[in-house]
């Protein structure tokens, strides 16, 4: 008795699967009935699959950003605070100061 042959997928099949799965590799793999590692190999091998993953994830990020802006418009304070902490740093909306140092630094330890 011979073992049934595994279905061979094309780069277009992988690209379609990751697009439909919104860039989620494990979901795409499950739908195709293959291991995640197979899709990761296809991503490395085929620019079209890599681009499909990037495009799908960018669309999801755009959707999330749109929802965030909608919440900000609705006056949701959590969304407003999050936005200001992440995007309003140049205007002073930070919880902690970030300091960059270039050059030598001397530290002197004083003990009692």
N, C-alpha and C positions, 0 to 999 in steps of 0.2 A: 504494500500500500504506500503510495507516494504522498508526501506532505503537500497540502495546497500551497500554491504560490502566493506570496504576499503581493498585494496590489502596489504597483509602482505609481507614485505621484509625480506630477510635473511641477516646475517652479510656479506655474499659474495656479495649480491646485493648492499649493502651500500658501501663496499670496491671497487667494480667495478665502481660504480657511482662517487666516489670521485677521483678514479684514472683517469677516463676519463675526469673529470672536473679539472684535474691538482691540486687537493687539495683545490679547491674553494668550500666551503660548500654550499653557496647560489646557485651556478650553479648546483651542484649535486642534491640539494633538488628540484630545479625547474624541472630538468629532470625527477625526480621520481614522481613529483606531490605531494610533502609532505612539511611540515614545516621544516625550518632549525633546530629547536629544536629537531626534531625526529632524525636527523643525529647526532647532538651533544649527544643525549642520547645513540645512538648506539656506538659512539666513546668511551663514558665512560664505556659502558657495554662489548664491544667486542675488545679485543686486536688486532684482525685482521683488524678491521676498523681503529683503531687508527694508526696502522702501515702503512696502505694504505695512510692515510692522510700525515703522516710524510714522507713516501717515495716519494709521489707525489710532496710535497713541496720541498724536497731535490733535486729532478730532475729539478724543475723549477729554484732553486737557482743555481744549476750547470750550467744550460743553460745561466742564466744571467751572471754568472762569466765568462763563455766562451766568451760571447759577449763582456764583458768588456776587457778581455785580447786581443781579436781581435782588439778592438778600440785602445788599448795601442800599439799594434804592428803596427797599421796604423799611429801612431803618433798623435792621438787625445789628445790634451793638457788637455781637461776637464777630460777625463778618466785617464790620467797620474796623474794629480793633485789629483783627488779623491782617487786613489790608494795610492799615497804617504801619503796623510793626514790620511787615515784609516789604512794602513798596514806598513807605514814607520816611525811610531812614534819613534821607538827605535833609528832611525838614525837622529832624529831631525826635521822631517817634520811635524811640528805641528803649528797651528795658535795661540794656547795659551798653556801656561805651566800648567801642572797638578801637584799639590803639595799635598802630603799626610802627615798628621801630626799624630803623636802618642804621648800620654802624655798630660800633662796640658798646657794650653795656658793662658797667662795673657794679658789682654787688658787694656791699660791705656788711658783714654780720657783726652786730653789736650784742655782746652778752653781758649780763649783770654779774 
